[in-house]
Amino acid sequence: MPKIFIAGHRGMVGSAIARQLLADDAGTTQLVTRDRHSLDLTNQAAVKAFFEEERPDQVYLAAAKVGGIHANNTYPAEFIYENLMIEANIIDAAFRSGTRKLLFLGSSCIYPREASQPMREDALMTGPLESTNEPYAIAKIAGIKLCESYNRQYGASHGIDYRSAMPTNLYGPGDNYHPENSHVIPALIRRFHEAKQNDAPSVTIWGTGTPMREFLYVDDMAAACIHIMNLDKPRYDAHTQPMLSHINVGCGSDVTIKELAVTIAKVVVYGGEILFDPSKPDGTPRKLMDSGRLNQLGWGATIALESGLRLAYEDFLKNIYQ
C-alpha cells in the first residue's frame, strides 16, 4: 500500500487530489496529511522530522502561498519567501528520507510576460516576467529547477523521479473567496453574488476587460496531477530532456476577462451593469498554455468553463456564503 503525502491537502488543488485518490484507490492508498497548525512547512527542522518519521513513497507538493494581482502587489516578500521555503524544505527532505516520486505544482506565471501564445514548456526563462507577480513566479521557477537538479544529480544513483506540473488558472471547490486577496473567478463570483443580494445597479472590475485567460476546473487538474505522477519514465522523459522537466496543464482555450465576467454574471443571475476601471492593472495580456505534450501523453480536460463555474458557484453558496 503506497504512502502518499499531500502537502497543502486543505487547499483547492490538494483537497481535489485527495478526493480523487480516495475515490480511485479506496482501501489501496494510505494518505498522509498535516495542517499548517501541526506542521509549518517553512520550518526546515520540522519538515525534516516529519519526513524522517513518515517516509512517504510519493509526494504531491500542492502547498503554496497564492493570491491575485492585489495580493501579489501588496505582499511580494511573503510570496517569494514562503514559497521558496516550502518547496526547498519539502523537496530536500523528501530526497533525504527516500521518497522516490514527487510532483511539484507550479503556475503559468513562470513564463515571460510576452511569451508566444500558446505558451510552450520551452518558453521558460526566455524573457522578462510579468512585474505584478514576479516574486511568486521566481519562486515557482526555483521549484522547477530544484526538481530538475535533484533528478540530474541523484536520479540515476538513487532512483528518484521528481516532476513539475504547470497549471493554468484554476478554480472550483476550496477556492479562496477573500474580498481582496482572491483570484479573478472567486473574486467575481463573490462580487456578483453580493451585488445581486444588495440590488446593486453595477459591478466595477479592475482593468480594461481585454486580457485573455485560460481556466481549468480543479478536479480536472487533480486528474492531470495523478496522471503525470503515474506516467512511466520513458513517456514522461524528464531526465533525458531537462528543459522539458516540467509539463503544462490547461484546457486549450481562453476567454477575455469581459467574457468571463459576463458568464459569471449569467451563472449568478446578476442583471446589473458590468463596468471596467482601466486605471487598474490588467496584468499579462494573454496567458494560454500549450498542453499538447500532456494531451499526447493521454490526458485532456473534461469540464467546460460554464459547467465548472456553475459547480463553483454551488460550492460557494454551500460552503462559503452562509
Secondary structure by P-SEA (a helix, b strand, c coil): cbbbbbcccccaaaaaaaaaaaaaccccbbbbbccccccccccaaaaaaaaaacccccccccccccccaaaaaacaaaaaaaaaaaaaaaaaaaaaacccbbbbbbcccccccccccccccccccccccccccaaaaaaaaaaaaaaaaaaaccccccbbbbbbbbbcccccccccccccccccaaaaaaaaaaaaaaccccccccccccbbbbbbcaaaaaaaaaaaaaccccccccccccccccccccccccccaaaaaaaaaaaacccbbbbbbccccccccbbbbcaaaaaaabbbbcccaaaaaaaaaaaaaccccc
